[in-house]
Amino acid sequence: MSKAKLRSSLLAVLRCNTTHSSAINFPNVSNSALSAQIPSNCISLSQLPSNAECFLPWRSSRCEFLNNLRFPSRVFSSRSAEASDLKLRCWNCGAAAPTSVVFLVCDSCRSIQPLDQSVDYFQIFGLEKEYEIGDVNLESQYKDWQKKLHPDLVHSKSDREREYAAEQSARVIDAYRTLSKPLLRAIYILKLEGLDVNEEDTISEPELLNEIMEIREAVEDASGSQELNQIQSQMQEKLNHWSNTFAKALRNQNFNDAISSIQRMTYYERVKEEITKKL
């Protein structure tokens, strides 16, 4: 058969299909069987560009029927989309997760959910990802979480849930400890920005180093708690100053100044710790 006759026969079949049916279906083929026959690198026809006529043996006027092709949706669903959907449902009862709160415990069956590393510390406490958190009562929210997650309170649950509870409880503890301290909160929020801050990096500014040495000598020579408390108060003022400086640098996306502020806060925080040990 000549190429012209072969093309003519093919076009005749296509006209018949588009006249009698608006879609091509596979009534006798199961989803799993069909999926197994489709190569993993196959793309959906809807992904073809509008000028895809050059990819096909017929002209663009014959391509209209492609828009009506209907395949079982699961064949073309991505694994990442399915995994995302699973994260939004309880592993035990399948109930959908609420969209307004972090999904640590199922409201329907009270099952503790597995740890989700994509949830950051601010989300755990229902906060915006901001350094300045104001007068938020973190302790109250922390206690509420621990009432639901503390391992001692879930001893009657399955081994699986007790393991989830231990992981979730440890993460909530770390979140509370981090967000409640300005220095740790500053380091953490830069980490969320993709910047790892090394607290051990030293500052080579002679003026600052001399100041720190003098402060430590004053702590060592302090005769009593009154002097120590006075130095402690001075350190807190300095911490407040550099905390404000960090917040301003973060708002301006000036990460060099933000890191410099953290390094200074680290020095003053360590002096406070030394004083606390002596009190």
TIZAKOL-992629 format. One line per field, with one value per atom (N, C-alpha, C): residue number from 0; x, y, z. Coordinates in steps of 0.2 Angstrom, whole numbers. Layout:
% TIZAKOL-992629
seq = (NUM:...)
xx = (X:...)
yy = (Y:...)
zz = (Z:...)
//
This chain:
% TIZAKOL-992629
seq = (0:0:0:1:1:1:2:2:2:3:3:3:4:4:4:5:5:5:6:6:6:7:7:7:8:8:8:9:9:9:10:10:10:11:11:11:12:12:12:13:13:13:14:14:14:15:15:15:16:16:16:17:17:17:18:18:18:19:19:19:20:20:20:21:21:21:22:22:22:23:23:23:24:24:24:25:25:25:26:26:26:27:27:27:28:28:28:29:29:29:30:30:30:31:31:31:32:32:32:33:33:33:34:34:34:35:35:35:36:36:36:37:37:37:38:38:38:39:39:39:40:40:40:41:41:41:42:42:42:43:43:43:44:44:44:45:45:45:46:46:46:47:47:47:48:48:48:49:49:49:50:50:50:51:51:51:52:52:52:53:53:53:54:54:54:55:55:55:56:56:56:57:57:57:58:58:58:59:59:59:60:60:60:61:61:61:62:62:62:63:63:63:64:64:64:65:65:65:66:66:66:67:67:67:68:68:68:69:69:69:70:70:70:71:71:71:72:72:72:73:73:73:74:74:74:75:75:75:76:76:76:77:77:77:78:78:78:79:79:79:80:80:80:81:81:81:82:82:82:83:83:83:84:84:84:85:85:85:86:86:86:87:87:87:88:88:88:89:89:89:90:90:90:91:91:91:92:92:92:93:93:93:94:94:94:95:95:95:96:96:96:97:97:97:98:98:98:99:99:99:100:100:100:101:101:101:102:102:102:103:103:103:104:104:104:105:105:105:106:106:106:107:107:107:108:108:108:109:109:109:110:110:110:111:111:111:112:112:112:113:113:113:114:114:114:115:115:115:116:116:116:117:117:117:118:118:118:119:119:119:120:120:120:121:121:121:122:122:122:123:123:123:124:124:124:125:125:125:126:126:126:127:127:127:128:128:128:129:129:129:130:130:130:131:131:131:132:132:132:133:133:133:134:134:134:135:135:135:136:136:136:137:137:137:138:138:138:139:139:139:140:140:140:141:141:141:142:142:142:143:143:143:144:144:144:145:145:145:146:146:146:147:147:147:148:148:148:149:149:149:150:150:150:151:151:151:152:152:152:153:153:153:154:154:154:155:155:155:156:156:156:157:157:157:158:158:158:159:159:159:160:160:160:161:161:161:162:162:162:163:163:163:164:164:164:165:165:165:166:166:166:167:167:167:168:168:168:169:169:169:170:170:170:171:171:171:172:172:172:173:173:173:174:174:174:175:175:175:176:176:176:177:177:177:178:178:178:179:179:179:180:180:180:181:181:181:182:182:182:183:183:183:184:184:184:185:185:185:186:186:186:187:187:187:188:188:188:189:189:189:190:190:190:191:191:191:192:192:192:193:193:193:194:194:194:195:195:195:196:196:196:197:197:197:198:198:198:199:199:199:200:200:200:201:201:201:202:202:202:203:203:203:204:204:204:205:205:205:206:206:206:207:207:207:208:208:208:209:209:209:210:210:210:211:211:211:212:212:212:213:213:213:214:214:214:215:215:215:216:216:216:217:217:217:218:218:218:219:219:219:220:220:220:221:221:221:222:222:222:223:223:223:224:224:224:225:225:225:226:226:226:227:227:227:228:228:228:229:229:229:230:230:230:231:231:231:232:232:232:233:233:233:234:234:234:235:235:235:236:236:236:237:237:237:238:238:238:239:239:239:240:240:240:241:241:241:242:242:242:243:243:243:244:244:244:245:245:245:246:246:246:247:247:247:248:248:248:249:249:249:250:250:250:251:251:251:252:252:252:253:253:253:254:254:254:255:255:255:256:256:256:257:257:257:258:258:258:259:259:259:260:260:260:261:261:261:262:262:262:263:263:263:264:264:264:265:265:265:266:266:266:267:267:267:268:268:268:269:269:269:270:270:270:271:271:271:272:272:272:273:273:273:274:274:274:275:275:275:276:276:276:277:277:277:278:278:278)
xx = (4:0:4:3:7:6:11:10:4:2:-4:-10:-11:-17:-17:-11:-10:-13:-10:-12:-20:-23:-30:-34:-32:-35:-35:-29:-29:-33:-34:-38:-45:-47:-54:-56:-51:-52:-53:-49:-49:-56:-58:-64:-70:-70:-75:-75:-69:-68:-71:-69:-71:-79:-82:-89:-93:-91:-95:-94:-88:-86:-82:-84:-80:-74:-73:-67:-65:-59:-57:-56:-60:-60:-57:-55:-53:-57:-63:-68:-65:-61:-59:-52:-49:-42:-42:-39:-39:-34:-35:-30:-23:-22:-16:-12:-17:-14:-12:-16:-14:-8:-8:-2:4:4:10:13:8:10:13:12:14:21:26:33:33:38:38:39:43:44:39:33:28:25:23:20:13:9:2:1:-4:-5:-7:-10:-12:-5:0:7:10:7:10:9:13:12:7:4:-1:1:7:10:13:10:12:11:9:7:13:19:25:27:24:26:22:16:12:12:9:9:4:-1:-6:-6:-9:-9:-13:-12:-15:-23:-26:-33:-36:-31:-34:-32:-29:-26:-32:-37:-42:-45:-45:-48:-44:-37:-33:-35:-38:-41:-46:-49:-55:-52:-46:-44:-45:-48:-49:-46:-41:-38:-39:-39:-40:-35:-38:-34:-28:-28:-23:-16:-18:-12:-7:-9:-5:-4:-7:-5:2:5:12:12:18:19:20:23:23:17:12:5:2:2:-1:2:9:12:10:9:7:0:-5:-11:-11:-7:-6:-5:0:2:-4:-9:-15:-20:-19:-24:-21:-25:-23:-21:-16:-13:-18:-22:-26:-33:-36:-43:-45:-39:-40:-44:-45:-48:-44:-47:-43:-40:-34:-31:-34:-35:-37:-32:-34:-30:-27:-31:-29:-24:-22:-18:-13:-7:-2:-5:-4:-7:-3:-3:1:-3:-9:-14:-20:-23:-30:-35:-40:-45:-51:-51:-56:-55:-49:-48:-42:-40:-35:-28:-27:-21:-15:-9:-3:0:1:3:11:14:21:24:30:34:35:33:34:39:45:50:49:44:43:39:37:34:39:39:45:42:46:45:39:40:35:28:27:21:18:22:20:17:19:16:11:9:4:7:13:16:18:18:21:29:32:40:43:43:46:50:55:60:56:53:50:43:42:36:31:34:30:29:23:22:17:19:16:17:12:13:15:21:23:23:24:24:17:11:5:3:5:4:9:15:19:16:13:10:4:1:-5:-3:3:5:8:11:14:9:3:-3:-5:-4:-6:-1:6:11:16:16:21:21:26:26:23:24:21:13:10:3:0:4:2:4:5:7:3:-4:-9:-10:-6:-7:-2:-3:2:9:13:20:22:18:19:17:12:10:14:17:22:28:30:36:35:29:27:27:24:23:30:35:42:45:44:47:44:37:34:35:35:37:44:49:55:56:52:52:49:43:40:44:48:52:58:61:66:63:57:54:53:50:49:56:61:67:70:69:72:69:62:58:58:59:58:65:70:77:79:79:81:87:92:98:97:94:92:87:82:77:80:85:89:93:96:100:95:90:85:82:80:76:81:88:93:93:93:93:88:82:76:77:81:83:89:91:97:104:104:111:112:117:120:125:123:128:132:138:143:144:141:142:149:153:160:165:162:166:168:174:177:177:176:176:183:186:193:193:187:187:190:196:199:195:191:187:182:179:174:177:183:186:189:191:193:187:182:176:173:174:172:176:183:188:187:185:184:178:173:166:167:171:172:177:181:185:181:176:171:167:165:161:165:172:176:177:178:180:173:167:161:161:159:159:153:148:141:136:130:125:122:123:121:125:132:136:135:134:132:126:121:114:115:119:120:123:128:132:127:123:118:113:111:106:110:116:120:120:121:122:115:110:103:102:104:103:107:113:117:113:111:107:101:98:92:94:99:102:103:107:109:104:99:93:89:88:85:89:95:100:99:98:97:90:85:78:78:82:82:86:91:95:91:88:84:78:75:70:73:79:82:86:85:89:96:99:106:109:110:112:119:124:130:129:125:124:120:116:112:117:121:126:131:133:137:133:127:123:123:122:121:128:133:140:141:139:139:134:128:123:126:130:133:137:142:146:143:138:134:130:127:124:128:134:139:141:141:143:137:131:125:125:127:127:132:138:143:140:137:134:129:125:120:123:128:132:134:136:139:134:128:122:120)
yy = (-6:0:6:11:17:21:26:30:35:37:41:37:31:27:26:24:23:29:35:41:42:41:42:37:31:26:28:31:33:39:44:49:47:42:40:37:33:30:36:41:47:50:51:55:51:44:40:40:40:41:47:53:59:61:57:58:54:48:44:44:47:47:53:56:62:60:54:52:45:43:36:34:28:25:18:16:9:5:3:0:-7:-11:-17:-17:-12:-11:-8:-12:-9:-3:1:6:4:-2:-4:-7:-11:-14:-8:-3:2:6:7:11:7:0:-4:-4:-2:-2:5:10:16:18:19:21:26:26:31:38:38:45:48:44:46:53:58:64:64:68:68:72:70:74:81:83:90:94:91:94:96:93:95:102:105:112:113:119:120:119:119:118:112:107:100:96:99:95:92:95:93:86:84:78:72:74:69:67:62:60:63:67:70:78:82:89:91:98:101:101:101:101:94:89:82:81:86:85:87:90:92:87:81:75:74:76:74:78:83:87:83:78:75:68:66:60:60:54:54:47:48:42:42:36:36:41:45:50:48:42:39:38:36:34:40:46:52:56:54:57:56:62:61:58:55:52:57:63:68:71:72:74:69:63:58:58:59:59:65:71:77:76:73:71:67:62:58:62:67:71:75:76:80:75:69:64:60:59:55:48:45:39:33:35:30:29:35:35:38:42:45:52:54:61:66:71:76:81:83:88:95:98:105:109:114:119:125:126:132:130:124:122:117:116:111:104:100:93:88:89:85:79:81:76:76:71:70:72:77:79:74:69:64:58:55:49:50:56:58:54:52:48:53:52:56:55:60:60:59:56:56:63:63:70:72:78:82:87:86:90:97:97:103:108:106:111:114:121:124:126:129:130:136:140:146:143:138:135:131:128:124:128:135:139:144:143:147:154:155:162:163:169:171:170:169:168:175:177:184:184:187:187:191:196:200:197:193:189:192:198:201:198:199:196:190:185:179:174:171:167:160:159:153:147:149:144:140:144:141:137:139:134:128:129:124:118:120:116:112:116:113:107:108:103:97:99:93:89:92:88:83:84:79:75:77:73:70:72:69:62:58:51:48:51:49:49:53:53:49:46:41:34:32:25:20:22:16:16:20:20:14:13:8:10:5:7:12:12:16:24:24:31:34:29:31:34:31:33:40:41:47:52:51:55:58:53:55:60:58:63:70:70:76:80:77:80:83:80:82:88:88:94:100:99:105:108:103:106:110:108:112:118:118:124:129:127:132:135:131:133:138:137:141:148:147:153:158:155:159:163:162:165:169:176:180:177:175:173:167:162:156:157:161:163:166:171:174:169:165:160:155:153:149:152:158:162:163:164:164:157:152:145:144:147:146:150:155:159:156:150:146:148:152:154:150:147:143:148:150:154:150:151:148:152:150:154:155:150:150:155:158:162:168:170:175:182:187:194:197:200:202:210:213:220:221:224:225:228:233:237:232:228:223:218:215:210:213:219:222:223:225:226:219:214:207:205:206:204:208:215:219:216:215:212:206:201:195:196:200:202:205:209:212:206:201:196:192:191:187:191:197:201:203:202:204:201:206:203:200:201:198:198:196:195:202:207:214:216:216:218:213:207:202:204:206:207:214:218:225:223:219:217:213:209:205:210:215:220:224:225:229:224:218:213:213:213:212:218:224:230:230:227:226:221:216:210:213:218:221:225:229:233:229:224:220:216:214:211:216:222:227:228:228:229:223:217:211:212:213:214:219:224:229:227:223:220:215:211:206:209:214:218:220:223:226:220:214:209:210:213:214:209:203:197:198:201:202:206:211:214:210:206:201:196:194:189:192:198:202:203:205:206:199:194:187:186:187:186:190:196:200:198:196:194:187:183:177:179:184:186:188:192:195:189:185:179:175:174:169:172:179:183:182:182:181:174:169:162:162:165:165:168:173:176:172:169:165:159:156:151:153:159:162:164:166:168:163)
zz = (0:0:0:-4:-5:1:3:9:8:2:2:4:1:3:11:14:21:25:23:26:26:20:19:23:24:28:35:37:44:46:41:42:42:39:39:45:48:55:60:60:64:64:58:57:60:59:62:70:73:80:83:80:82:81:76:75:80:82:86:93:95:102:103:109:111:115:117:121:119:121:120:127:128:135:135:141:141:146:144:149:152:148:150:153:154:157:164:169:175:176:181:182:183:187:188:182:178:172:167:166:162:164:170:173:172:172:172:164:160:153:150:154:152:155:151:153:158:163:168:166:160:157:152:152:148:150:146:148:146:150:148:142:138:131:132:138:139:140:141:142:135:130:123:121:118:116:111:110:106:98:97:90:89:93:93:86:81:75:72:73:70:74:80:83:80:77:75:67:65:58:54:58:54:56:52:53:59:60:66:66:60:60:62:62:65:72:75:82:87:85:90:95:92:96:102:102:107:114:113:119:123:119:122:125:125:127:135:137:145:147:152:155:162:165:173:176:181:184:187:190:194:190:184:179:179:179:178:185:190:196:199:201:203:210:211:218:223:221:226:228:224:225:230:229:233:240:240:247:251:247:250:253:249:252:258:258:264:270:269:275:278:274:277:280:281:284:289:294:300:297:300:298:301:306:309:307:306:304:297:295:288:288:294:294:292:288:285:291:290:295:294:300:300:296:293:289:294:299:303:309:310:316:313:317:315:317:312:313:317:324:328:331:332:335:331:330:326:330:328:332:332:327:327:331:331:335:340:340:346:345:339:337:336:339:338:331:328:321:321:315:314:314:315:315:308:307:300:300:298:298:294:290:286:290:296:301:305:304:308:315:319:326:327:322:323:322:317:315:321:325:331:336:336:341:338:332:328:327:326:325:318:316:309:310:304:305:305:311:313:319:319:325:331:330:335:337:342:343:348:351:356:362:365:372:371:367:366:372:374:380:378:376:374:379:385:390:391:390:391:385:379:373:373:376:377:382:387:392:389:384:381:376:373:368:372:378:382:385:386:389:384:378:372:370:371:368:373:379:384:384:384:384:390:396:402:402:397:397:391:388:382:383:389:391:389:388:386:379:375:368:365:358:355:355:353:353:348:342:337:339:342:345:350:354:360:356:351:347:344:341:338:344:349:355:357:358:360:355:349:344:344:344:344:350:356:362:363:360:360:355:350:345:348:352:355:360:364:369:366:361:357:354:352:349:354:360:365:368:369:371:366:360:355:354:354:353:359:365:371:372:369:370:364:364:358:354:357:354:350:353:349:344:345:340:334:335:330:326:329:325:321:324:321:315:315:310:304:305:300:297:301:298:293:295:290:284:284:278:274:277:273:275:281:284:290:291:297:300:306:310:315:315:319:325:331:337:339:337:340:336:331:327:331:332:336:332:336:333:335:330:330:332:335:336:343:344:350:355:353:358:361:357:360:365:362:366:373:373:379:384:381:385:389:385:387:393:392:397:403:403:409:412:409:412:415:413:416:422:422:428:433:431:436:439:435:438:443:441:446:452:452:458:462:459:463:470:475:482:484:480:482:477:479:474:471:475:473:467:467:462:456:457:451:448:452:449:445:447:443:437:437:430:426:429:425:422:425:422:416:417:412:405:407:401:397:401:398:394:396:392:385:386:380:375:378:374:371:374:371:365:366:361:355:355:349:347:351:348:344:346:341:335:336:330:325:328:323:320:324:321:315:316:310:304:305:300:296:300:297:292:295:291:284:285:279:275:277:273:273:278:279:283:280:284:287:284:287:294:294:301:306:303:307:311:307:310:315:313:318:324:324:330:334:331:334:338:335:338:344:344:350:356:354:358:362:358:361:366:366:371:377:376:382:386:382:384:389:387:390:397:397:403:408:405:410:413:409:411:417:416:421:428:427:433:436:432:435:439:437:440:447:448:454:459:456:461:465)
//
